[in-house]
């Protein structure tokens, strides 16, 4: 029995509603809760970023000496909430009356507190702020800056989105969940032709060997070099958190696993935070526990890595120090 004209109209109306609803849902995810930015638009944004902010690169800024982070990962939601603090110090010979702060997208800064600091100027397009310090930070003086941030990837995007915080196998650099102090040359356009297209110098040359001012910054980060760090990394109970430093505690409560680590000596302020459903293999060599964490099914070279670590301990202990 063939459907009548009325039935066909109902099916057409239902299909239209579904089509419009699906299109609206896609538009909401790709344009409302997420930005849809083409590659040419992003390159133009990078050019504006450099023209506006690179002049601040040479300004003296405080140096981070101590870091405290509590990072709560929600792998299934692709979300990370961070509370942290920096101990900052004026290592220059002159007072500092301004603090420049920035953070890298898609990170969102939720809260910031620094005694004596008031917001002087905000470049909202670039997630960059300048704070006035009153009183100024004197040479040798230290203060504590506290902050909270959120890294998330809601809904779905019109591209691959962020791929560092995932359901299984998250690998986040510390600067992806915490702000940076001052301006440097990360995130800038590199292609010479695109730089010319946007009115930028073809390339940014490194400082001359005779330029002593370039020694004020370390190559990994302009705002720090060696830091003391205490890290609390929280994730789902079925995953293993990994963070630098000696383990203070590793506990599971209410379906969440919490790892606390503390560095025994200063480390480079350029480290990673990881969480995954790892398999692991361990061995004890000369009283030292060696472990390799790996993806199940990828254990073909695990024993070779353990053997190499043991050989390294023997060689370096004899040639350098225990």
C-alpha positions as CSV (number, residue, x, y, z in Angstrom):
1,X,0.0,0.0,0.0
2,X,1.5,3.3,-1.1
3,X,1.6,6.2,1.5
4,X,-0.8,9.0,0.7
5,X,0.1,12.6,0.0
6,X,-0.5,13.4,3.7
7,X,2.0,10.7,4.9
8,X,4.6,11.9,2.4
9,X,4.3,15.5,3.8
10,X,4.7,14.2,7.3
11,X,7.9,12.4,6.3
12,X,9.2,15.5,4.5
13,X,8.4,17.7,7.5
14,X,10.1,15.3,9.9
15,X,13.2,15.1,7.7
16,X,13.3,18.8,7.4
17,X,13.1,19.2,11.2
18,X,15.9,16.6,11.7
19,X,18.0,18.3,9.0
20,X,17.6,21.8,10.5
21,X,18.2,20.5,14.0
22,X,21.3,18.6,13.0
23,X,22.6,21.7,11.2
24,X,21.9,23.9,14.2
25,X,23.6,21.5,16.6
26,X,26.7,21.4,14.3
27,X,26.7,25.2,14.1
28,X,26.4,25.6,17.8
29,X,29.4,23.3,18.5
30,X,31.6,24.7,15.7
31,X,30.8,28.4,15.9
32,X,29.2,29.2,19.3
33,X,31.0,27.1,22.0
34,X,34.1,26.8,19.8
35,X,35.6,29.4,17.4
36,X,35.9,28.5,13.8
37,X,39.1,30.1,12.5
38,X,40.5,29.5,9.0
39,X,44.2,29.1,8.5
40,X,44.6,32.6,6.8
41,X,42.7,34.1,9.7
42,X,45.0,32.4,12.2
43,X,48.1,33.6,10.3
44,X,46.8,37.2,10.3
45,X,46.1,36.9,14.1
46,X,49.7,35.7,14.6
47,X,51.0,38.7,12.7
48,X,48.9,41.1,14.8
49,X,50.1,39.2,17.9
50,X,53.8,39.7,17.0
51,X,53.4,43.4,15.9
52,X,51.6,44.2,19.2
53,X,53.5,42.3,21.8
54,X,57.0,41.5,20.5
55,X,58.2,45.0,21.5
56,X,57.7,43.9,25.1
57,X,60.3,41.1,24.7
58,X,63.2,43.0,26.1
59,X,61.5,44.4,29.1
60,X,63.0,43.1,32.4
61,X,60.5,40.9,34.2
62,X,60.5,38.9,37.5
63,X,62.0,35.4,37.4
64,X,60.0,32.3,38.7
65,X,62.0,30.4,41.3
66,X,59.4,28.1,42.9
67,X,56.3,26.4,41.4
68,X,53.4,24.8,43.1
69,X,50.7,23.1,40.9
70,X,47.6,21.2,41.6
71,X,46.3,19.8,38.3
72,X,43.0,17.9,38.2
73,X,42.5,16.0,35.0
74,X,39.1,14.8,33.8
75,X,40.2,12.6,30.8
76,X,36.8,11.6,29.6
77,X,35.7,15.2,29.6
78,X,39.0,16.5,28.1
79,X,39.2,19.0,30.9
80,X,41.9,20.1,33.3
81,X,41.5,22.5,36.3
82,X,44.7,23.9,37.7
83,X,45.4,25.9,40.9
84,X,49.0,27.1,41.3
85,X,51.4,29.6,42.6
86,X,54.7,31.1,41.5
87,X,57.4,32.5,43.7
88,X,58.8,35.4,41.6
89,X,62.0,37.3,42.3
90,X,63.5,40.5,40.9
91,X,67.0,39.3,39.9
92,X,67.8,42.6,38.2
93,X,69.5,45.6,39.7
94,X,66.6,48.0,39.3
95,X,63.0,48.1,40.7
96,X,60.2,46.5,38.5
97,X,57.0,48.4,38.4
98,X,55.2,46.2,35.9
99,X,54.4,42.6,35.4
100,X,53.5,41.2,32.0
101,X,51.4,38.0,32.0
102,X,50.1,35.8,29.2
103,X,48.7,32.4,28.6
104,X,48.4,30.2,25.6
105,X,45.1,29.3,23.9
106,X,42.9,27.4,24.5
107,X,43.8,27.9,28.2
108,X,41.5,30.2,30.2
109,X,42.7,32.2,33.2
110,X,40.1,32.0,35.9
111,X,41.8,33.8,38.8
112,X,45.0,35.7,39.5
113,X,46.3,37.3,42.7
114,X,49.5,39.2,43.3
115,X,49.8,41.5,46.3
116,X,50.2,45.1,45.2
117,X,49.2,44.4,41.6
118,X,46.5,46.2,39.7
119,X,45.5,45.7,36.1
120,X,46.9,48.4,33.9
121,X,46.1,47.2,30.4
122,X,44.6,44.0,28.9
123,X,45.0,42.8,25.4
124,X,42.0,40.5,25.4
125,X,42.5,39.4,21.7
126,X,45.9,37.9,22.7
127,X,45.3,36.8,26.3
128,X,48.0,39.2,27.5
129,X,47.8,41.5,30.5
130,X,50.0,44.2,32.1
131,X,49.8,44.7,35.8
132,X,51.1,47.8,37.8
133,X,53.1,46.8,40.9
134,X,52.7,49.2,43.8
135,X,55.1,49.2,45.5
136,X,57.5,48.2,42.8
137,X,59.3,44.9,43.2
138,X,62.8,45.8,44.5
139,X,66.0,44.1,43.5
140,X,66.3,40.8,45.3
141,X,62.7,41.0,46.5
142,X,60.3,38.0,46.1
143,X,56.5,37.8,46.0
144,X,54.0,35.0,45.5
145,X,51.6,35.0,42.5
146,X,48.6,32.6,42.7
147,X,46.3,31.6,39.8
148,X,43.7,29.2,38.6
149,X,43.1,28.1,35.0
150,X,40.9,25.8,33.0
151,X,41.8,23.8,29.9
152,X,38.9,22.3,28.1
153,X,37.6,21.2,24.7
154,X,33.8,21.3,24.9
155,X,31.6,19.8,22.2
156,X,33.4,19.3,18.9
157,X,35.2,21.6,16.6
158,X,35.6,22.0,12.9
159,X,39.1,20.7,13.2
160,X,41.0,18.1,15.2
161,X,40.8,20.3,18.4
162,X,43.4,19.8,21.1
163,X,45.0,16.4,21.1
164,X,47.0,16.6,24.4
165,X,44.3,16.0,26.9
166,X,42.4,12.9,25.8
167,X,40.5,9.9,27.2
168,X,43.6,7.8,27.5
169,X,47.1,9.1,27.0
170,X,47.1,12.7,28.1
171,X,50.5,14.5,27.8
172,X,50.5,18.2,28.9
173,X,53.4,20.6,29.1
174,X,53.3,22.8,32.2
175,X,52.9,26.0,30.1
176,X,49.7,24.5,28.7
177,X,48.0,24.7,32.1
178,X,49.7,27.7,33.7
179,X,50.5,31.3,32.7
180,X,53.8,32.7,31.5
181,X,55.5,35.9,32.5
182,X,56.7,38.3,29.9
183,X,56.9,38.0,26.1
184,X,59.1,35.7,24.0
185,X,59.2,34.4,20.5
186,X,57.1,31.2,20.9
187,X,53.9,31.0,18.7
188,X,55.2,33.4,16.0
189,X,55.0,32.9,12.3
190,X,58.0,31.0,10.9
191,X,57.4,30.8,7.2
192,X,59.4,33.6,5.4
193,X,56.9,34.2,2.6
194,X,54.0,34.4,5.1
195,X,55.9,36.8,7.3
196,X,56.5,39.1,4.3
197,X,52.9,38.8,3.3
198,X,51.8,40.3,6.7
199,X,54.5,43.0,6.7
200,X,56.9,41.3,9.1
201,X,60.6,40.9,8.8
202,X,61.5,37.7,6.8
203,X,63.0,36.2,9.9
204,X,63.8,37.0,13.5
205,X,67.5,36.8,13.9
206,X,69.2,35.4,17.1
207,X,71.1,37.9,19.3
208,X,74.7,38.6,18.4
209,X,77.4,36.9,20.5
210,X,78.4,40.3,21.7
211,X,74.9,41.1,23.0
212,X,75.2,40.5,26.7
213,X,71.5,41.4,27.3
214,X,70.6,38.1,25.6
215,X,72.1,36.2,28.5
216,X,69.3,37.5,30.8
217,X,67.0,34.8,29.4
218,X,67.2,31.0,29.3
219,X,66.5,29.4,26.0
220,X,63.6,27.2,27.2
221,X,61.7,30.0,29.0
222,X,62.3,33.7,29.4
223,X,60.6,33.8,32.8
224,X,62.6,31.1,34.6
225,X,65.4,28.6,34.5
226,X,65.8,26.2,37.4
227,X,62.9,26.0,39.8
228,X,61.8,24.0,42.9
229,X,58.5,22.3,42.2
230,X,55.7,20.6,44.1
231,X,53.1,19.0,42.0
232,X,49.7,17.4,42.8
233,X,48.3,15.5,39.8
234,X,44.8,14.1,40.1
235,X,43.2,11.8,37.5
236,X,40.7,8.9,37.2
237,X,41.4,5.9,39.4
238,X,42.1,3.5,36.5
239,X,44.9,5.7,35.2
240,X,48.5,6.2,36.3
241,X,49.5,9.9,36.8
242,X,53.2,10.8,36.1
243,X,54.9,14.0,37.2
244,X,58.5,15.1,37.8
245,X,60.0,14.8,41.3
246,X,60.2,12.3,44.0
247,X,56.9,10.7,45.0
248,X,55.4,12.1,48.3
249,X,52.2,10.1,48.1
250,X,50.0,8.2,45.7
251,X,46.4,7.6,46.9
252,X,43.0,6.6,45.5
253,X,39.8,8.0,47.0
254,X,36.3,8.2,45.6
255,X,37.3,7.0,42.1
256,X,40.1,9.5,41.8
257,X,43.9,8.9,42.0
258,X,46.1,11.6,43.4
259,X,49.9,11.7,43.0
260,X,52.0,14.2,44.9
261,X,55.6,14.8,43.9
262,X,58.3,17.2,45.1
263,X,61.6,17.9,43.4
264,X,64.7,17.1,45.4
265,X,66.8,19.6,43.5
266,X,65.9,22.4,41.1
267,X,64.7,21.3,37.7
268,X,64.2,23.1,34.4
269,X,60.8,24.9,34.3
270,X,59.8,22.9,31.2
271,X,58.2,19.6,32.2
272,X,55.3,17.4,31.4
273,X,52.3,16.0,33.2
274,X,50.9,12.6,32.0
275,X,48.0,10.3,32.6
276,X,47.1,7.0,31.0
277,X,46.1,3.4,31.5
278,X,49.7,2.3,31.4
279,X,51.1,-1.1,31.8
280,X,54.5,-1.1,33.5
281,X,57.5,-3.3,34.2
282,X,60.0,-2.7,37.0
283,X,63.3,-4.1,38.2
284,X,65.6,-3.3,41.0
285,X,69.2,-2.5,40.2
286,X,71.7,-1.7,43.0
287,X,68.9,-0.7,45.3
288,X,67.3,1.6,42.7
289,X,63.8,0.8,41.3
290,X,63.7,1.2,37.5
291,X,60.3,1.2,35.8
292,X,59.1,1.7,32.2
293,X,55.5,2.7,31.7
294,X,54.1,1.8,28.3
295,X,50.9,1.3,26.2
296,X,49.8,-2.3,26.5
297,X,50.8,-4.2,23.4
298,X,53.9,-2.0,22.9
299,X,56.3,-3.9,25.2
300,X,58.7,-5.2,22.6
301,X,61.6,-2.9,23.7
302,X,60.8,-2.5,27.4
303,X,63.4,-4.9,28.6
304,X,66.0,-3.2,26.4
305,X,65.1,0.1,28.0
306,X,65.5,-1.3,31.5
307,X,68.9,-2.8,30.6
308,X,70.0,0.5,29.2
309,X,69.0,2.3,32.4
310,X,70.9,-0.2,34.5
311,X,74.0,0.1,32.3
312,X,73.8,3.9,32.5
313,X,73.6,3.9,36.3
314,X,76.8,1.7,36.4
315,X,78.7,3.9,33.9
316,X,77.7,7.3,35.2
317,X,78.2,6.2,38.9
318,X,81.8,5.2,38.0
319,X,82.6,8.1,35.7
320,X,80.7,11.0,37.4
321,X,79.2,10.4,40.8
322,X,77.0,7.9,42.6
